[in-house]
Amino acid sequence: MTAPVKRGARITLLNAERHLLNDIADRRLTRDNIAITYAMALGSDEHVDWTKVNQAILDRWSPAALTYIKDKAWKFAEGRS
């Protein structure tokens, strides 16, 4: 699920790391949901402890899920999805 955003517009996610960790811990959210938050965090100007975030994904899912989430997040971040 993505909200329509005018091309060239930018949405900033504040407290990106906290949002990611909370979303990862929420069992109602899927890998696709996490990929959207991950993509927004990629564009954040804030520091994100990616090792911590990626470990949380591994703890919940698997190495394959981490790859899936990262690939999908980069597609979102680059506007390819």
C-alpha positions in Angstrom: 0.0 0.0 0.0 1.4 3.3 -1.0 0.0 6.8 -0.9 0.0 8.7 -4.1 2.7 11.3 -4.0 3.5 13.9 -6.6 6.7 13.1 -8.5 9.6 14.9 -6.9 7.8 15.3 -3.6 9.6 14.1 -0.5 8.1 12.5 2.6 10.4 12.5 5.7 10.1 9.8 8.3 11.0 11.1 11.7 12.5 8.7 14.3 13.0 6.3 11.4 14.9 3.7 13.5 12.2 3.6 16.2 9.4 3.3 13.6 11.2 0.4 11.9 11.9 -1.5 15.1 8.2 -1.0 16.2 6.9 -2.1 12.8 9.1 -5.2 12.8 7.9 -6.1 16.3 4.2 -5.7 15.2 3.2 -9.3 14.2 0.3 -7.9 12.2 2.6 -6.3 9.7 4.1 -8.2 6.7 7.4 -8.0 4.9 5.8 -5.8 2.4 4.7 -3.3 5.1 8.2 -3.3 6.5 9.7 -2.6 3.1 7.7 0.6 2.8 8.9 1.8 6.2 12.5 0.7 5.4 12.3 2.7 2.1 11.2 5.8 4.0 14.1 5.3 6.4 16.6 5.0 3.6 15.6 8.6 2.6 15.8 9.9 6.1 18.5 12.4 7.1 18.6 10.8 10.6 21.1 8.2 11.7 19.7 4.7 11.5 21.5 1.8 13.1 21.1 -0.5 10.1 22.8 -3.4 11.9 20.2 -3.3 14.6 17.3 -3.0 12.2 18.6 -5.8 10.0 19.1 -8.0 13.0 15.5 -7.4 14.1 14.4 -8.5 10.7 16.5 -11.6 10.9 15.2 -12.4 14.4 11.6 -12.2 13.2 12.0 -13.8 9.7 15.1 -15.1 7.9 18.0 -14.1 5.7 15.8 -14.5 2.6 13.2 -12.1 4.1 15.9 -9.5 4.8 17.0 -9.7 1.2 13.4 -9.4 0.0 12.7 -6.4 2.3 15.9 -4.6 1.3 15.4 -5.2 -2.5 11.7 -4.1 -2.3 12.7 -1.0 -0.2 15.3 0.1 -2.6 12.8 -0.2 -5.5 10.4 2.0 -3.5 13.2 4.5 -2.6 14.3 4.7 -6.2 10.8 5.1 -7.5 10.8 1.8 -9.4 7.8 0.4 -7.6 
